[in-house]
Each structure stands twice: as structure tokens, then as C-alpha cells.
Amino acid sequence: MEDEDMQCFQHKLIPVNEPCMIVVGVAVAPGHQSCGVGSALLQHGNAIADRPSLPIWVLSSHQAVEAYGKGGFEAARTLDVDLDEYAPRPARDDEPGIGDRGRGR
């Protein structure tokens, strides 16, 4: 997927020339996951956006959808990309996949 493709997708979702907040990722160290840290970060971001009443757009992986849903976010649209199509070669059986959907799993 080229940057130009992603820009086109984003422009279809996010209003151009309108102030907004865009969340491109929230990461929590493995040792601190499931302790409320991610929820606290999302609440903090929501509070910042609420002051000037800015809409918040989240660009998320499929693995994080549930976490964002707990924070009150809903999917406006999805983009499903099979990255195997863009790989320079097929994955070897001994290579780890990414997430629970890696290499058709």
C-alpha cells in the first residue's frame, strides 16, 4: 500500500480543513497491559479533545479495535489490506506472523 493510497483513504474519512485530533497509536508496555494504563491514556486524550470540542479519529490495527471500543470509539469505516500481496517473497513456515491474522491464520 502506497502513502498516496492511505492519504486517499484518510481524506474520505477525515474532513479536510476542519480541526480534529487523530490518534495513530497508543502503546502500553507488556508488563503494564491490562492494568488500566491504555484506558487512562484514551481518557486523557478524550479530555484534551473535549476542551475545544474536537472530533477524534483513530487509525487502528485490528488487534486494538476492542481496546478503542472500551474507550467509547466506534468504527466509521474499515480498510482491509492483505500485506502478503506486497511482500517481496512468500513467508517461510518458520517466520512468525504478526498478530492473530498473520499469513492466513
N, C-alpha and C positions, 0 to 999 in steps of 0.2 A: 504494500500500500504506500503510495507516494504522499508526501506532505500536501501536495495540491489536492489529492482526494480527501484527506482529512479536513482540510480547510473548507472544501465544498460541503462536506457533511456538517461541520460546525456551523456554517453560515445558514444552513437550512433549519437548524435548531435554535441558535442563539441570535436574538435580534441584533442587527448591525447598528452601531452608533447609539446604543442605549446602555447606560451604566448597568453593570451587573457584576457579580462575583463568580469566578469559575474555580471549582475545586478539581485539580487534576490528579490528586492523590493524597491519601492520608496513610501514613505508615506507623506501625507500633512495633517496637522490638519484640521478638518472640517471647521473651521472658516476662513481658508486661501485657501480653494479649489476654483477653477475657477477664480483665480487671477493671474495665470501665474507662480506660485511657482513650480509646478511639471515640467512644461516645462523648467524653468530655471535650475532645478536640472538635468534634462536629458541633456540639452545643456552643462552644466558644466562637466558631466561625459563623454560626447562625446569629449569635448576638451581635457580632460585628456587622453583618449584612442587614440586620433588622433596624439598626440605628438610622440609616438613610433609606430604609425600605427597599433594599436592592434584591432583585431576584438572584437565586443561586443556581448555577448549572454545574452538574457533576459529570465528569468523564471518568467512567469506571470500568474495571475489568469485571468479568462475570463472577469472579471469586468474591468481590467486595459488594455486590448488589444487596445481599442480605444485611450487611452492616449499615449501608446507607439507608436501607428501608427502615431499620430500627431508629434511625435519626430523623425519620419523617419524610424522606425523599421518595419520589415515585418516578418510574421510568417514563420519559416522554417519548422516547424512540430508542430503538436498539440498532446496532450495526454489528453484524456477524461476519467476521473475517477468518477465513481458513489460512493461517500463515504458512501451512505446508505448501501452498501454491507458490509462495515466494521464496522458498528455501532453495539454496544452490544445489542441494542433493537430498535424497530421501534420508530420513533419520535412521540411524542404526538401532538395532534392538537393545543394545546396552546403553544407549543415551537416555538420560532421564527426560520425561516430558515436563511441561510447565503446567501446573495446576491439575485439576482433575479431568481436563479435556485434552491434554497433550496427546498428539498422534492418534486421535480417534478413540481414546479411552474414555 
